[in-house]
Amino acid sequence: QVQLVESGGGLAQPGGSLRLSCATSGFTAPFMYYVMKWFRQAPGKERELVATISGLVEDTKYSDPVKGRFTISRDVSKRTVYLEMNSLKPEDTAVYYCNTADIWGQGTQVTVSS
């Protein structure tokens, strides 16, 4: 049974940084074969895709609002995916979810406020 557990959320000031982690377990195939994604959902809004990492060459993609500020990465030995968030803005406030296929983590709250 695949499980995803997010951590690292919290309160940050505008312009600040946070690093989210997604610890995984239960994969039946090598971790590097899985497409891993970060989504976020702000209050009153639909869940949106933020970043994707996939393939043996670690192809990464980002949504326009976070491009240049967020970086998705993974540690294959730890089976963990990260989302480094820099130059945070109040509009980045949301619950952030780790995802692969139809499996979701419980989410971690990120609040950007002065």
C-alpha positions as CSV (number, residue, x, y, z in Angstrom):
1,Q,0.0,0.0,0.0
2,V,1.6,3.3,-1.2
3,Q,1.6,6.1,1.4
4,L,2.6,9.7,1.0
5,V,3.3,11.8,4.1
6,E,4.0,15.6,3.7
7,S,5.8,17.8,6.2
8,G,7.5,21.1,6.3
9,G,4.6,23.5,6.0
10,G,4.2,26.5,8.3
11,L,4.1,30.2,8.5
12,A,6.5,32.3,6.3
13,Q,6.9,36.0,5.7
14,P,6.5,37.3,2.1
15,G,9.9,36.9,0.4
16,G,10.7,34.0,2.7
17,S,11.4,30.3,2.0
18,L,10.0,26.9,3.0
19,R,11.0,23.4,2.0
20,L,8.3,20.7,1.9
21,S,9.0,17.0,2.0
22,C,7.0,14.1,0.9
23,A,8.1,10.8,2.4
24,T,6.9,7.8,0.4
25,S,6.5,4.1,1.2
26,G,5.0,1.0,-0.3
27,F,6.1,1.4,-3.9
28,T,6.4,-1.9,-5.7
29,A,8.6,-0.6,-8.5
30,P,11.8,1.5,-8.2
31,F,11.0,4.9,-6.9
32,M,12.6,6.7,-9.8
33,Y,10.0,5.3,-12.2
34,Y,7.1,7.1,-10.5
35,V,5.8,10.5,-11.6
36,M,5.6,12.6,-8.5
37,K,3.6,15.8,-8.2
38,W,2.9,18.7,-5.8
39,F,-0.6,20.2,-5.9
40,R,-2.0,23.0,-3.8
41,Q,-5.5,24.1,-2.8
42,A,-6.2,27.6,-1.5
43,P,-9.5,28.3,0.4
44,G,-12.4,28.6,-2.0
45,K,-10.3,27.5,-4.9
46,E,-9.8,24.3,-6.9
47,R,-6.8,22.1,-6.4
48,E,-4.1,23.1,-8.8
49,L,-0.9,21.4,-10.1
50,V,2.3,23.1,-8.9
51,A,5.2,21.0,-10.0
52,T,6.0,17.5,-11.5
53,I,9.1,15.4,-11.5
54,S,9.4,12.2,-13.5
55,G,11.6,9.8,-15.3
56,L,15.1,8.6,-15.0
57,V,16.4,12.0,-16.1
58,E,14.3,13.8,-13.5
59,D,12.3,15.9,-16.0
60,T,10.6,18.7,-14.1
61,K,7.7,21.0,-14.9
62,Y,6.2,24.0,-13.1
63,S,3.0,26.0,-13.2
64,D,3.4,29.6,-14.4
65,P,2.7,31.1,-10.9
66,V,5.6,29.3,-9.3
67,K,8.1,29.1,-12.2
68,G,11.5,30.5,-11.2
69,R,10.6,30.4,-7.5
70,F,9.8,26.8,-6.6
71,T,12.1,23.8,-7.2
72,I,10.9,20.2,-7.1
73,S,13.5,17.5,-6.5
74,R,13.8,14.0,-5.1
75,D,16.2,11.8,-3.2
76,V,15.9,8.3,-4.6
77,S,17.8,6.7,-1.6
78,K,15.3,8.2,0.8
79,R,12.3,7.8,-1.5
80,T,11.4,11.4,-0.7
81,V,10.2,14.3,-2.9
82,Y,10.9,17.9,-2.0
83,L,9.4,21.3,-2.9
84,E,11.8,24.2,-2.3
85,M,9.7,27.4,-2.2
86,N,11.5,30.7,-2.4
87,S,10.3,34.3,-2.7
88,L,7.0,33.3,-1.2
89,K,4.0,35.5,-1.8
90,P,0.7,35.7,0.1
91,E,-1.0,34.1,-2.8
92,D,1.1,30.9,-2.2
93,T,-1.0,30.3,0.9
94,A,-2.6,26.9,0.5
95,V,-2.6,23.3,1.6
96,Y,0.1,21.6,-0.4
97,Y,-0.4,17.9,-1.4
98,C,2.0,15.3,-2.7
99,N,0.6,13.0,-5.3
100,T,1.3,10.0,-7.6
101,A,-1.3,8.5,-9.8
102,D,-4.5,8.4,-7.7
103,I,-2.7,8.5,-4.3
104,W,-2.6,11.6,-2.2
105,G,-1.0,12.6,1.0
106,Q,-2.9,14.3,3.8
107,G,-1.5,17.8,2.9
108,T,0.5,20.4,4.8
109,Q,-0.5,23.9,5.4
110,V,1.6,26.8,4.0
111,T,0.7,30.3,5.1
112,V,2.5,33.3,3.8
113,S,1.8,36.4,5.8
114,S,3.5,39.3,7.5
